[in-house]
Amino acid sequence: MRSLRLFGRSMLAIALVTVMALACTAADKDKKKDKDEKTEPDVIFVPTPQEVVDKMLEVAKVTKKDIVYDLGCGDGRIVCTAAKKYKCKAFGFDIDPERIKDSQKTKSKLDKETQKLVTIKKQDIFKLDLSEASVVTLYLLPELNVKLIPQLKKLKAGSRIVSHAFDMKGVKPDKGFPMTVKSGSSEIEVYKWTTPLKFEKE
């Protein structure tokens, strides 16, 4: 009988160890999943001055037929301005939940019909399919613009990419760019590229 009790205790101990091991494995998987799912923005949020927003959309020659993607949409002012001024569909993407809230708040100030043209999504812009866009707006760091090149190369011919302040190393901007936009006492550069992208010779 004693041996049976010992055997039973041993089996119970083995079962407990197995359950703990499975729990640890599940926790490790959850941690890896959390790590893989990016939640932190690559840059701090600094709003694009409205004068620059207007000029970016102007030089991109946005029309009602365009689909505008703003990568790192911040408070949503670019997509909301595009929809309001040009009556085009506009999509804003950001990884930061706070910026999504800000963008939704900006969208809520539009009239009901214009609101239908604006879509705000929480998404990692570096995993985003840009093929549906005809205009892409950016206010990222230069190295992040470069990181987007593989996605931007997949845009349809004739699509326009406009960047607030920062260039895209290795890619030639359109003729006449960068151009300078005055905003208060500041002068801000705006860059534009038209697809297919033209690469500088190394």
trRosetta pair geometry for C-beta under 8 A, 3 or more apart (Angstrom, degrees):
i j d omega theta_ij theta_ji phi_ij phi_ji
1 4 5.5 -53 -153 33 36 113
1 5 6.5 37 150 -20 67 101
2 5 5.7 -53 -153 33 35 111
2 6 6.4 34 150 -18 67 105
3 6 5.6 -52 -148 37 35 112
3 7 6.2 40 151 -23 65 105
4 7 5.4 -51 -146 35 32 114
4 8 6.3 34 153 -21 64 104
5 8 5.6 -54 -150 35 31 112
5 9 6.4 31 152 -18 65 104
6 9 5.7 -54 -149 37 32 110
6 10 6.3 35 152 -22 65 106
7 10 5.7 -54 -150 34 30 113
7 11 6.5 30 152 -18 64 105
8 11 5.8 -54 -150 35 32 110
8 12 6.4 33 152 -19 65 105
9 12 5.6 -54 -149 36 33 113
9 13 6.3 36 152 -21 66 104
10 13 5.7 -52 -149 34 31 112
10 14 6.4 32 152 -19 64 105
11 14 5.7 -52 -148 35 32 112
11 15 6.3 35 152 -21 64 105
12 15 5.6 -54 -149 35 32 113
12 16 6.4 32 153 -19 65 105
13 16 5.8 -54 -149 35 31 111
13 17 6.4 31 153 -18 65 106
14 17 5.8 -55 -150 37 31 111
14 18 6.3 34 152 -22 65 107
15 18 5.6 -55 -150 35 31 114
15 19 6.4 31 154 -19 65 105
16 19 5.8 -53 -148 35 31 110
16 20 6.4 30 154 -18 65 106
17 20 5.8 -56 -148 37 31 111
17 21 6.3 32 153 -22 65 106
18 21 5.7 -54 -148 34 30 111
18 22 6.4 28 154 -17 64 105
19 22 5.8 -56 -150 37 31 110
19 23 6.3 32 152 -21 65 107
20 23 5.6 -54 -148 35 32 113
20 24 6.4 33 153 -20 65 104
21 24 5.8 -54 -150 35 31 111
21 25 6.4 33 152 -21 64 105
22 25 5.6 -53 -149 35 33 114
22 26 6.4 33 153 -18 65 104
23 26 5.8 -54 -150 36 31 111
23 27 6.4 32 152 -20 65 106
24 27 5.6 -54 -148 36 32 112
24 28 6.3 35 152 -22 65 104
25 28 5.7 -53 -150 34 31 112
25 29 6.5 32 151 -20 63 104
26 29 5.7 -53 -151 34 33 112
26 30 6.5 34 151 -20 65 104
27 30 5.6 -53 -151 35 34 112
27 31 6.4 34 151 -20 66 104
28 31 5.7 -53 -149 35 32 112
28 32 6.4 32 152 -18 65 105
29 32 5.7 -55 -149 37 32 111
29 33 6.3 35 151 -22 65 105
30 33 5.6 -53 -148 35 31 114
30 34 6.4 32 153 -19 65 104
31 34 5.7 -53 -149 36 31 111
31 35 6.3 32 151 -20 65 107
32 35 5.5 -55 -148 36 32 113
32 36 6.2 30 154 -20 66 107
33 36 5.8 -56 -145 37 30 109
33 37 6.2 16 159 -8 66 109
34 37 6.1 -62 -143 44 27 101
38 95 6.0 -41 119 -149 102 142
38 124 5.0 87 57 -96 125 127
39 95 6.6 173 -154 165 24 103
40 95 7.1 10 84 122 17 128
40 96 7.8 28 -154 -88 31 84
41 44 7.3 123 98 -91 126 26
41 45 7.2 26 109 -48 171 85
41 72 7.3 98 -150 -131 112 102
41 94 7.3 -17 -99 -173 114 88
41 95 5.3 163 -87 67 65 107
41 96 4.6 -23 -46 -50 118 113
41 99 7.4 79 -71 -9 140 139
42 72 7.9 -80 47 -95 98 130
42 95 7.9 80 -11 31 77 140
42 140 7.1 25 88 -147 124 106
42 141 7.3 -118 133 18 109 111
42 144 5.7 130 121 -98 149 138
43 46 8.0 -70 146 10 109 93
43 72 6.9 26 48 -150 114 150
43 140 6.0 -176 -11 -139 146 63
43 141 5.8 170 -84 -24 125 98
43 144 7.1 -89 -36 -13 117 159
45 74 5.2 137 -147 -126 106 92
45 75 7.7 104 -178 -34 130 83
45 96 7.1 -107 -50 54 122 162
45 99 6.0 -180 -90 -88 142 116
46 139 7.6 -129 72 148 86 129
47 74 6.1 150 -103 162 61 146
47 75 6.0 -9 -106 14 107 125
47 77 6.8 60 -157 8 103 142
48 52 5.1 -116 175 86 95 120
48 53 5.3 119 112 -62 116 87
48 56 7.6 -15 168 -9 148 144
48 74 7.3 157 -1 37 88 158
48 77 6.7 -157 59 74 93 124
48 78 6.6 37 51 -59 141 105
48 139 5.4 -141 -67 -70 114 155
48 164 5.1 -112 -118 -97 119 168
49 52 4.7 88 64 7 84 104
49 53 7.1 -146 98 -8 43 86
49 183 4.0 90 95 -151 167 145
49 184 7.5 -131 -130 -2 150 99
49 186 7.8 166 -26 66 154 126
49 188 7.1 167 31 -3 123 156
50 53 5.2 -47 -146 33 40 118
50 54 6.3 41 156 -20 68 102
50 77 6.9 -102 -97 171 77 138
50 81 7.6 159 -145 -88 84 145
51 54 5.9 -54 -152 35 29 112
51 55 6.5 25 152 -15 63 109
51 181 6.0 167 129 162 100 114
51 182 6.9 -59 143 89 153 55
51 183 4.7 -178 55 -100 128 86
52 55 5.7 -55 -145 40 34 109
52 56 6.1 40 155 -25 67 104
52 164 5.6 71 157 -123 133 113
52 181 5.2 134 -101 98 73 149
52 183 5.8 -31 -36 -63 98 137
52 188 5.4 -34 -93 88 129 146
52 190 6.6 175 -154 -75 89 115
53 56 5.9 -55 -148 32 27 112
53 57 6.6 17 158 -9 62 108
53 77 5.7 -83 -99 126 157 107
53 78 5.4 -146 -138 -97 104 70
53 81 5.3 103 149 26 126 165
54 57 6.2 -63 -152 41 28 104
54 58 6.1 30 151 -23 65 112
54 81 6.9 -111 -79 176 63 145
54 85 7.9 138 -122 -75 80 170
55 58 5.3 -54 -143 37 33 116
55 59 6.2 25 163 -14 69 105
55 179 7.9 -138 168 95 129 119
55 181 4.7 -156 30 -107 168 139
55 190 5.9 -146 117 -37 118 165
56 59 6.4 -57 -145 39 24 101
56 60 6.3 21 155 -16 60 113
56 78 7.1 -36 82 -131 138 113
56 137 5.7 75 154 -128 136 118
56 162 4.5 140 -163 135 90 140
56 164 6.4 -48 -76 -67 137 88
56 190 5.9 -150 -87 -144 75 130
57 60 5.6 -58 -145 40 31 112
57 62 4.9 -39 -171 4 86 134
57 68 7.8 -13 -117 -112 98 148
57 78 7.4 169 -56 -159 109 81
57 81 6.4 -144 -24 115 154 112
57 82 5.6 -166 -118 -93 134 83
57 85 6.9 97 124 74 154 140
57 86 6.9 -148 175 -24 126 132
57 135 7.9 62 -128 166 66 153
57 137 7.7 -28 -73 -79 71 137
57 162 7.8 -156 -67 55 32 163
58 61 7.5 25 168 -71 36 42
58 62 7.8 -62 -78 18 21 92
59 160 8.0 -176 119 178 73 141
59 162 6.2 132 81 -113 107 131
59 177 7.9 110 176 -85 147 121
59 179 7.2 176 -93 37 151 139
59 190 6.5 140 23 127 154 135
59 192 5.4 -122 136 -66 123 147
60 66 7.9 101 136 -149 111 165
60 68 8.0 87 124 -111 154 106
60 135 4.8 77 171 -138 137 123
60 137 7.4 -73 -53 -75 154 94
60 160 4.4 158 -145 109 82 142
60 162 4.9 -87 -65 -30 110 135
60 192 7.0 -163 -80 -127 66 118
61 160 6.9 134 40 -31 86 161
62 66 5.1 -105 -149 41 72 154
62 68 6.4 1 -125 -70 128 122
62 82 5.9 -104 -177 -142 164 97
62 85 7.9 76 88 93 129 105
62 86 4.6 -70 122 -88 110 172
62 88 6.0 -114 174 3 106 152
62 135 5.7 -23 -96 -44 93 168
63 66 5.4 118 54 -15 62 100
63 86 6.3 -155 -148 -171 13 117
63 88 6.8 107 101 -73 35 124
64 86 6.1 -158 -72 159 52 78
64 87 4.8 -9 -113 87 97 99
64 88 5.4 -167 -140 -76 30 76
65 88 7.1 -33 49 -115 19 105
65 134 7.7 -3 118 43 80 165
66 82 8.0 -92 93 -176 119 121
66 86 7.1 -5 44 135 114 141
66 88 4.7 -6 67 -146 81 151
66 89 7.7 -151 104 48 53 71
66 134 4.6 -127 -142 75 78 122
66 135 5.1 27 -180 -5 132 116
67 88 6.8 -155 -87 168 30 107
67 89 5.0 -15 -118 79 77 106
67 90 7.6 174 -165 -87 49 37
67 91 7.2 16 175 0 92 107
67 132 5.8 -56 105 141 157 85
67 133 5.4 -128 102 -123 98 45
67 134 5.3 101 41 11 73 89
67 135 7.2 175 82 30 41 78
68 78 7.5 -143 153 140 132 97
68 79 6.2 175 102 -116 117 72
68 82 4.6 -53 29 166 164 167
68 88 6.0 91 -10 108 104 126
68 89 7.2 178 26 97 72 53
68 90 4.2 -10 65 -117 109 83
68 91 6.9 176 92 27 58 63
68 133 7.0 45 -150 -147 15 97
68 134 7.7 -52 -70 61 46 74
68 135 4.6 -26 -107 77 74 110
68 136 7.7 163 -159 -85 56 27
68 137 6.7 15 -173 -7 102 108
69 90 7.9 -179 -74 -159 26 57
69 91 5.1 -15 -109 70 68 101
69 93 6.9 3 -170 0 93 113
69 128 7.8 158 -172 143 141 140
69 130 6.2 -139 52 -135 166 87
69 132 7.9 110 -52 81 124 83
69 133 4.0 -59 -5 -101 120 139
69 135 7.2 169 25 90 64 56
69 136 5.0 -15 69 -111 100 73
69 137 7.3 -177 91 24 50 69
70 73 4.4 91 102 -102 114 85
70 76 7.8 140 71 -130 148 44
70 78 4.5 136 -101 83 145 129
70 79 5.0 -118 6 -48 129 96
70 90 7.1 28 -11 180 104 99
70 91 7.2 -172 24 93 70 51
70 92 4.7 -13 62 -112 110 74
70 93 7.0 175 84 25 59 68
70 136 7.8 154 -91 -162 29 51
70 137 4.7 -19 -110 65 76 107
71 93 5.8 -13 -121 63 52 109
71 125 4.3 96 -159 -145 102 144
71 128 7.3 -167 -114 50 106 152
71 136 6.5 17 -14 -171 111 99
71 137 7.2 -179 19 80 72 53
71 138 5.6 -8 57 -100 107 76
71 140 7.0 -31 105 -37 106 126
71 148 7.2 90 130 -111 171 148
72 93 7.2 -13 -36 89 29 73
72 94 5.8 80 -139 -106 36 81
72 125 6.2 -57 -42 -28 75 153
72 138 7.2 59 37 -145 112 59
72 139 6.3 -127 92 60 121 75
72 140 5.8 133 9 -72 153 94
73 76 5.3 33 152 -89 114 54
73 78 6.7 -130 -143 45 77 105
73 79 6.0 -14 -141 -7 125 121
73 92 2.9 71 -110 -169 162 107
73 93 5.9 123 -20 42 108 32
73 94 4.9 -103 37 -40 82 107
73 99 6.7 142 76 152 74 116
73 103 5.3 44 115 -97 121 141
73 120 6.7 -139 83 -130 159 89
74 77 7.1 -31 89 16 112 91
74 78 7.9 83 45 2 107 102
74 94 6.8 163 -36 -91 26 141
74 99 5.5 -90 -138 -149 24 118
74 102 6.8 -57 152 95 54 136
74 103 7.2 123 93 -69 39 98
74 139 7.4 -9 -28 60 132 131
75 99 6.9 -102 -66 -151 43 76
75 102 4.1 -77 -117 145 71 120
75 103 6.0 171 -178 -75 26 57
75 105 7.6 -50 -162 64 87 102
75 106 5.4 107 154 -39 82 137
76 79 5.6 -61 -162 49 72 103
76 80 5.2 67 141 -23 93 112
76 92 5.1 -100 -115 -29 77 175
76 102 6.6 -180 2 115 98 77
76 103 3.1 121 -50 -139 117 77
76 104 7.3 148 -35 -27 156 27
76 105 7.8 161 32 57 134 63
76 106 4.0 179 76 60 115 133
76 107 5.8 -69 157 -42 157 86
76 118 7.4 68 -171 -175 119 135
76 120 6.2 -40 -100 -95 124 125
77 80 5.8 -62 -138 45 28 109
77 81 5.9 31 162 -22 66 109
77 106 6.0 -110 -73 -154 58 157
78 81 5.9 -57 -146 36 25 109
78 82 6.3 26 155 -21 62 108
78 90 7.6 -161 119 -174 72 134
78 92 7.2 136 66 -98 92 108
78 137 5.2 -146 175 92 152 157
79 82 5.6 -52 -146 35 33 114
79 83 6.3 29 157 -16 66 106
79 90 3.7 161 -157 141 83 120
79 91 6.5 -135 -124 61 138 11
79 92 4.2 -114 -8 -50 148 103
79 103 7.5 35 46 -157 124 114
79 107 8.0 -16 97 -84 109 99
79 118 5.4 115 138 -135 110 100
79 120 7.5 165 74 -81 155 80
80 83 5.9 -53 -145 39 30 108
80 84 6.0 26 158 -16 65 113
80 90 7.3 -150 -51 89 24 146
80 103 7.9 -174 -35 -160 113 74
80 106 5.1 -121 -29 138 158 110
80 107 5.9 -144 -91 -89 114 58
80 109 7.8 44 -166 62 146 97
80 110 6.0 -150 -153 -54 101 126
80 114 7.9 69 -157 147 71 118
80 118 5.9 16 -92 -102 63 151
81 84 5.8 -61 -141 43 28 108
81 85 5.6 7 169 -4 68 118
82 85 6.5 -65 -132 46 19 96
82 86 5.6 -36 -172 35 60 115
82 88 5.7 -58 156 61 97 107
82 90 4.3 130 81 -86 123 142
82 135 7.8 -179 -134 88 144 140
83 86 7.3 -64 -105 57 11 74
83 87 6.9 45 -171 -115 49 22
83 88 6.4 -113 -101 64 50 56
83 89 7.3 24 -101 -128 96 18
83 90 4.7 -114 -49 17 95 123
83 110 6.9 7 98 -136 123 159
83 114 5.2 121 135 -172 109 89
83 117 4.0 155 -142 97 117 124
83 118 4.9 -85 -28 -59 162 94
84 110 6.0 -133 -78 -123 106 113
84 114 5.3 36 -92 -154 66 147
87 114 7.7 -95 -111 -111 62 83
87 117 6.9 -143 -164 -91 45 162
88 117 6.7 120 100 -175 29 130
89 117 5.3 -136 -105 -164 48 79
89 119 7.6 12 -175 1 93 105
90 117 6.2 48 18 138 83 93
90 118 5.4 -16 71 -108 95 71
90 119 7.5 179 93 28 48 69
91 118 7.8 158 -88 -159 34 49
91 119 4.7 -15 -112 69 79 101
91 120 7.7 168 -160 -84 54 29
91 121 6.8 -3 -172 9 99 110
91 133 7.6 -109 45 -90 118 102
92 103 5.2 -159 102 -153 149 147
92 118 7.3 8 -1 -170 105 94
92 119 7.3 -179 27 92 66 52
92 120 4.8 -13 66 -113 104 74
92 121 7.3 164 86 26 54 63
93 120 8.0 172 -78 -159 33 51
93 121 5.4 -17 -107 71 75 92
93 122 7.8 118 -156 -133 63 11
93 123 4.8 -54 -153 59 109 104
93 125 5.3 131 111 -87 127 89
93 128 6.1 31 -170 -93 173 155
94 99 4.2 -96 146 99 158 129
94 100 5.7 -162 70 -62 112 73
94 103 6.8 165 11 -22 134 140
94 120 7.8 -17 20 -168 100 92
94 122 6.6 -44 79 -117 65 56
94 123 7.7 79 47 43 24 59
94 125 7.9 -1 -99 -44 30 108
95 122 6.7 81 -132 -168 29 75
95 123 7.0 -79 -83 90 65 23
95 124 5.6 46 -91 -92 116 57
95 125 7.3 -97 -38 -9 99 82
96 99 4.2 73 80 7 106 108
96 100 7.0 -173 94 -12 56 81
97 100 5.4 -51 -150 32 38 116
97 101 6.6 41 151 -20 66 100
97 122 6.4 9 -93 -112 63 138
98 101 5.7 -50 -155 32 35 113
98 102 6.6 37 147 -19 65 103
99 102 5.3 -48 -147 35 39 115
99 103 6.2 41 153 -21 68 103
100 103 5.7 -52 -147 36 31 111
100 104 6.4 31 154 -19 64 105
100 120 6.0 138 -149 151 76 118
100 121 7.9 -60 -121 136 114 12
100 122 5.0 -31 -74 -72 148 95
101 104 5.8 -55 -148 37 29 110
101 105 6.4 33 152 -22 63 105
102 105 5.6 -56 -154 33 31 114
102 106 6.6 30 151 -17 65 103
103 106 5.7 -52 -150 35 35 110
103 107 6.3 37 150 -20 66 106
103 120 4.5 155 118 -127 128 141
104 107 5.4 -51 -146 37 34 116
104 108 6.4 43 152 -30 64 102
104 120 5.7 -136 -69 57 73 156
105 108 5.6 -49 -151 25 31 116
105 109 7.4 34 151 -23 58 99
106 109 6.1 -55 -166 23 37 113
106 110 7.9 42 142 -26 61 96
107 110 5.9 -47 -168 14 46 114
107 115 5.8 96 170 -130 91 86
107 118 5.0 -160 -126 103 113 143
107 120 6.3 -121 -33 -25 147 127
108 115 7.4 43 -105 -110 31 128
110 114 4.1 -111 169 92 122 118
110 115 4.9 160 84 -63 112 75
110 118 6.9 117 28 4 159 139
111 114 5.0 82 58 14 78 105
111 115 7.0 -137 95 -14 36 90
112 115 5.6 -51 -148 28 30 117
112 116 7.1 38 153 -26 60 98
113 116 5.9 -49 -165 19 35 115
113 117 7.7 32 143 -17 60 101
114 117 5.7 -52 -165 26 46 114
114 118 7.1 30 147 -13 71 108
115 118 5.9 -68 -153 38 40 105
123 127 7.3 -125 173 70 92 94
123 128 5.9 93 133 -84 126 108
124 127 4.6 45 88 21 109 107
124 128 7.0 -165 95 -37 55 87
125 128 5.1 -40 -151 2 43 131
125 148 7.4 -28 135 -101 107 114
126 147 6.3 -34 -115 139 119 117
126 148 7.0 -114 -107 -90 73 71
126 151 7.5 -152 -146 -26 45 142
128 151 6.8 56 76 -152 74 151
129 132 7.2 63 119 -1 96 93
129 151 7.7 -153 -126 -147 27 104
129 154 7.8 -74 -156 104 69 144
130 133 5.0 -47 -174 24 77 121
130 136 6.3 5 -158 -86 130 135
130 151 5.0 94 5 161 123 102
130 152 6.6 -16 77 -91 159 44
130 154 6.3 125 64 76 92 101
130 155 5.8 -44 120 -76 110 88
131 154 5.4 -60 -81 136 89 107
131 155 6.8 -168 -116 -104 42 40
131 156 7.2 87 -166 -37 66 82
133 136 5.3 73 137 -67 147 87
133 155 6.4 -54 78 -121 90 106
133 159 6.5 81 111 -149 78 133
134 155 7.8 129 -118 -169 33 108
134 156 6.7 -32 -105 54 75 116
134 158 7.5 -18 -155 107 96 87
134 159 5.0 -138 -154 -117 45 84
134 160 7.2 32 147 22 66 77
135 159 6.8 -159 -69 -166 33 78
135 160 5.1 -5 -115 65 76 94
135 161 7.8 167 -160 -83 48 34
135 162 7.2 -2 -170 5 93 106
136 152 6.8 -128 53 -114 161 95
136 155 7.1 -106 -17 -89 127 144
136 159 7.0 43 -5 158 97 115
136 160 7.4 -170 30 98 65 50
136 161 4.7 -12 66 -113 103 77
136 162 7.4 168 87 25 53 62
137 161 7.9 172 -82 -159 28 51
137 162 5.2 -18 -111 69 73 94
137 163 7.6 158 -163 -86 51 37
137 164 7.6 40 -180 -20 93 95
138 145 6.1 97 154 -101 158 95
138 148 7.5 -149 -102 29 140 165
138 161 6.9 18 -5 -178 116 92
138 162 7.1 178 26 91 76 46
138 163 4.3 -22 71 -108 108 82
138 164 6.9 -155 97 21 56 73
138 166 7.5 -86 121 63 112 103
139 163 7.1 149 -84 -162 42 64
139 164 4.1 -7 -99 52 95 120
139 165 6.7 60 -141 27 80 108
139 166 7.7 118 -151 18 42 107
140 144 3.9 -102 156 90 126 129
140 145 5.6 161 79 -54 110 74
140 148 7.7 113 55 -20 157 132
140 163 7.6 -71 37 -140 76 108
140 166 6.6 -100 81 59 54 145
141 144 4.8 89 57 7 77 106
141 145 7.3 -136 97 -8 40 85
141 166 6.2 -178 -158 -121 24 166
142 145 5.6 -51 -152 30 35 114
142 146 6.6 34 152 -17 66 103
142 166 4.7 -142 -68 -173 68 114
142 167 5.8 15 -120 62 106 68
142 168 7.1 -175 -153 -96 72 33
142 169 6.1 67 171 -24 112 101
143 146 5.5 -49 -151 35 38 115
143 147 6.4 46 147 -26 65 102
143 169 8.0 0 -91 14 50 124
144 147 5.2 -44 -147 31 39 119
144 148 6.7 41 152 -22 62 101
145 148 5.8 -59 -159 31 32 113
145 149 7.8 61 143 -50 59 80
145 163 6.2 12 -108 -110 136 149
145 166 5.9 -173 -24 118 138 113
145 167 7.1 -172 79 112 159 33
145 168 4.3 -118 140 -99 123 84
145 169 7.8 122 85 10 108 69
146 149 5.8 -17 -168 -23 44 115
146 168 6.0 154 -73 -159 61 71
146 169 5.4 -16 -79 47 125 93
146 170 6.9 78 -123 28 106 116
148 151 5.3 -63 -170 48 68 110
148 152 5.4 67 134 -27 92 108
149 152 5.5 -59 -136 41 32 110
149 153 6.2 41 162 -31 67 102
149 168 7.0 136 -78 -178 98 120
149 170 7.7 -16 -91 81 155 120
149 171 6.9 -174 -112 -49 115 134
149 197 7.2 -86 -149 41 91 176
150 153 5.9 -48 -150 23 28 116
150 154 7.5 25 153 -19 55 103
151 154 6.1 -60 -167 27 38 111
152 155 5.8 -22 -169 -10 51 115
152 161 6.0 15 -145 -79 127 150
152 193 7.9 44 169 91 138 136
152 195 7.2 -159 162 -84 81 117
152 197 6.5 69 120 -49 110 133
153 195 7.7 152 -135 -132 32 115
153 196 7.5 35 -148 -149 68 81
153 197 6.1 -73 -98 16 73 123
155 159 3.9 -97 159 50 125 154
155 161 7.5 -174 0 -53 167 105
155 195 4.6 -168 87 -38 110 165
156 159 5.3 111 63 -38 70 110
156 195 6.9 122 91 88 34 138
157 195 5.6 -134 -122 114 36 92
157 196 5.8 -29 -110 -35 85 79
158 194 6.7 -15 -140 -175 30 103
158 195 6.6 -42 25 69 22 84
159 194 7.2 160 79 -155 40 58
159 195 4.5 17 50 23 88 124
160 192 6.4 -19 -168 -163 100 101
160 193 7.4 152 -157 81 52 47
160 194 5.6 -25 -101 -102 69 74
160 195 7.8 -127 -67 4 27 81
161 168 7.9 19 119 -27 138 152
161 192 6.9 150 81 -155 55 50
161 193 4.5 -9 58 59 107 95
161 194 7.6 -168 20 -78 76 28
161 195 7.3 83 -16 -41 104 91
162 190 6.5 -4 -172 -179 97 101
162 191 7.0 161 -155 86 48 54
162 192 5.1 -10 -103 -102 76 80
163 166 5.5 -86 158 68 127 68
163 167 7.1 150 85 -100 146 21
163 168 6.9 158 -21 -38 157 98
163 190 7.1 160 80 -160 50 54
163 191 4.4 -7 56 58 102 104
163 192 7.7 -167 20 -72 71 37
164 188 6.9 -10 -165 163 84 126
164 190 6.4 -25 -108 -109 47 76
165 188 6.0 -58 -79 -166 84 95
165 189 5.8 96 -123 62 37 83
165 190 7.8 -7 -38 -85 37 45
166 191 7.1 -76 90 10 35 133
167 173 7.0 -91 -136 -46 93 119
167 178 7.1 -91 -81 -52 95 120
167 191 5.5 144 -105 -81 58 159
168 171 4.4 -16 104 47 110 121
168 173 7.7 129 35 -69 95 83
168 191 7.1 172 -3 132 88 151
168 193 6.7 -40 34 -32 140 145
170 199 5.9 -10 157 -149 83 89
170 200 5.7 -132 -155 36 41 100
170 202 7.8 -4 -129 -74 98 96
171 193 6.1 0 143 -110 122 149
171 197 5.1 -47 -142 -174 119 118
171 198 6.8 110 -164 71 68 52
171 199 5.9 -47 -103 -102 59 59
171 200 7.1 -125 -73 -9 10 87
172 193 7.6 127 92 -117 49 101
172 197 8.0 143 44 179 69 72
172 198 4.4 -43 50 95 113 105
172 199 7.1 176 -3 -117 88 7
172 200 5.7 127 -54 -62 89 81
173 177 4.1 -110 146 95 129 110
173 178 6.4 48 84 -52 175 59
173 191 5.0 -107 -110 -160 136 93
173 192 6.0 90 -167 63 99 48
173 193 5.6 -97 -125 -73 55 77
174 177 5.1 60 63 16 76 124
174 192 4.8 -34 25 98 119 96
174 193 6.1 176 -29 -110 84 30
174 194 5.5 63 -79 -4 119 99
176 179 6.3 9 147 -65 84 108
177 190 7.1 -79 -138 104 105 68
177 191 5.3 109 164 -140 121 50
177 192 4.7 -157 -77 35 163 83
178 189 4.1 16 166 -171 141 111
178 190 6.2 149 -157 67 84 36
178 191 4.9 -48 -94 -80 90 73
179 189 7.1 142 71 -150 31 63
179 190 5.4 -25 62 59 83 93
179 192 8.0 6 8 0 105 108
180 187 4.9 -3 -170 -179 117 106
180 188 7.0 135 -156 68 62 34
180 189 5.9 -39 -96 -93 62 60
180 190 7.7 164 -98 14 14 81
181 187 7.2 150 71 -160 37 56
181 188 5.0 -32 64 67 91 89
181 189 7.6 154 16 -102 81 11
181 190 5.6 51 -16 -19 119 118
182 186 7.3 148 -157 85 51 50
182 187 5.8 -29 -98 -102 62 70
182 188 7.8 156 -97 19 13 78
183 186 5.0 -21 70 69 86 99
183 187 7.7 157 24 -96 72 22
183 188 5.6 13 9 -1 120 121
193 197 6.0 14 169 -116 132 83
193 198 7.8 -157 -151 27 100 80
